[in-house]
Amino acid sequence: MVSERPTYASMGEVRAAIDALDEQLMPLMAARAHCIAEAARIKGDPETALVPWRVDEVAAHARELATRQGMDADLAEKLWRAMMAEFIAHERRLMEQAAGN
């Protein structure tokens, strides 16, 4: 379901809209980071941080969600894969820290 999106009259309006969206996105990113920290705690072993089948599953889901929102699915997948790579690296660091490495 694609909701109606506004048309902006100036770059100032576009920038303000982006800032407002970032205000909404950051709490969601923080919640996702918490889930990643929980995964690190549960898994324990840094070698288990990357689960390739799960990365592909999440990327496919991002494509589906993007399509439903009228967003370019290729862009969404690229963004999600980049985000997941950073979260996986973070998860690995958390596991290494917990192991004292």
N, C-alpha and C positions, 0 to 999 in steps of 0.2 A: 504494500500500500504506500503510495507516494503522496506525501502531504504537499500542499501548495507552498511554494517557496517565494519569498519576496524578491522584488527587483530593487536594487539600490541606486540612488541618484549620485553618489559620490564615493570616492575611495575612503573618505572618513567614515561613511556609513558601513562600508564593507569591513573596514578594520574594526569598528565597534562591534559589528556582528560576530566577527571572528573571535574577538576578546571575550564576548559573552558566551560563545560556544565553548571556548577553552575553560571558562569558569565551570561549565557543566561537565566537561570531559575529565578534568583533573581529579575530581572525587572518584570517578569510575576507574581511572588509571590507578589511583591509590588503592582502590578495592581489588583491582586485578593484581597489583604488586603484593598485596597481602596474601592472595591466593597462591601466588608464586612462592612466597616465603613459607607458606604452609606445605606446599609440595616439596620444597627443599627439606623441611623438617621431617616430613613423612618418608621421603625417599632416602635421604641421608648420604648416599654415595654420589659424588660429583660426576661419575661416569654415566649416571642415569638421568642427568639433566636433559639431554636431548633424546626425545622419543620421536623419530622421524614419522611414523604413521600418524601420531597425534598432531604434529605440525601440519601434515597434509589434510587431516580431518578438519582442523580449525580453519585452515586457508579455504577449504571448500565451503565451509559454513559462512565465512566472511563473504565469499562470492555470492552465495545465495541471499544473504542479508542485503548486500549492495544492490543486487538486481531488484529485490523487492522495493528498495528505496529509490530506484531510478538512477543509481550511481554506476559508474563504469566499474564493472566487476574486475577487470585487470588491475585497475588502480587500487581497488580495495585489497585485492590479494597481495599486491606488492607492499602496500602499507602494513598489512597484517603480518606478512613474512618478516619485514624489517622489525616491527614491534616484537614479534615472537623471538627473533634472534637476540635482541637486547634483553628480553626477559629471561631467556634461557641462559645467557651469559651471567646475568644477575643471580639466577638460581644456582648456577655452578659456583659463583663466588661465595654465596651464603653457605653452601655445603662445605666448601673448602675452609671457610672461617670456622664453622662448627667443628670440623675435624682437626682444627689447629694447624692447617697448612698455610 
